[in-house]
Amino acid sequence: MKLKRFLLRYYPPGIILEYEQGGAMKTKTINLLDLQPDTDVDAVVGEISKKEQLITSSSTEQVRKLIIRLQEKLSQSDDHTFHLFKVLRAHILPLTNVSFNKSGSNFITGSYDRTCKVWDTASGEELHTLEGHRNVVYAISFNNPFGDKIATGSFDKTCKLWSTETGKCFHTFRGHTAEIVCVSFNPQSTVVATGSMDTTCRLWDVEKGVETISLVGHSAEIISLSFSSSGSEILTGSFDHTVALWDARTGKKIHTLIGHKAEISSAQFNWDSSLIATGSMDKTCKIWDFNTGRCIGTLRGHNDEVLDVAFDLRGQHLVTASADSTARCYDALTHGLICKFEGHEGEVSKITFNPQGTTVLTASADKTARLWDPETGACKQVLEGHTDEIFSCAFNYEGNTIITGSKDNTCRLWR
């Protein structure tokens, strides 16, 4: 094994090693999830050198410099105020979803008008209209971190795979017998997963355009999909009150997460896939151990349905959004409540952290999106201007641009 080069990952902090083994290039990641601006650098370098045989005495100084760069990034202040940059009258009918590519240079919008559009973030210019579906384009996804492909899932029961660069359709995936409501790429961008109202999840080969595995076992609609960080496992959340964890390579079920008393709204892995969070219409969020499939915590407090859940990138905090007009932040490890986010006047349907983990973004039926401090619950900013419910919101990877999608047929860029 020969070390070729280091790559830096800012969010969450980590160092990626590129090395050669038997003539093939491989990568290995050193996660530094607990790194803080005041962490003892020499102690971290010592720990890495002890564990990682690719790090020799000649490369420790380089590792030291990389850790210092990560610390400098972590210590940058987060007092950014967002201003409206562009209003895009994106579609002739309401939008369904919005999503950034990893760098944030492009974003996509899906719509009831049966199309998905690709946009340039910097100029707000429309690059492509992806046409061909015969019904609502409901689910959309980039193959991040690459961003060169887009998957669209439609109420016409098909999923299409497109080129980001040309807007050309590579494949149409047929096989579902009801609406497709969620799509996701695995991290390697070799597989697309589709979840459907027909109770199944199907996995498709990106290159060949064929179905490879059908995940059968739920007794009601699948409305949430998520791959683990390795891409070896996939989560499916269903209206049958359960979440299933599957081996994405064999299609075998690993665990069924049973305990919720109503429909699942969201199911997510934390960064290293050691934990799973599930939100439900039963007003609770549950935390599960990946290895055992056991519920290790039930987060109560909302007095209406939990509509969305999200981990911060380090997997240490967990936020929940509810139909009770509030959101909450919990410690993902101790399950203690850190703070409540109060101020919205309508249900909060979407919630997400910025990549740095220092700000929480919520989207609400009250026509506003809000930015919050996850330590205190204080509202940092209200993003106003939409004339109807906001159902989708996202940060770019740098955390300095926000997109909000609304039932008013527009999306807004804030920076």
Disulfide bonds with the S-S distance in Angstrom:
none
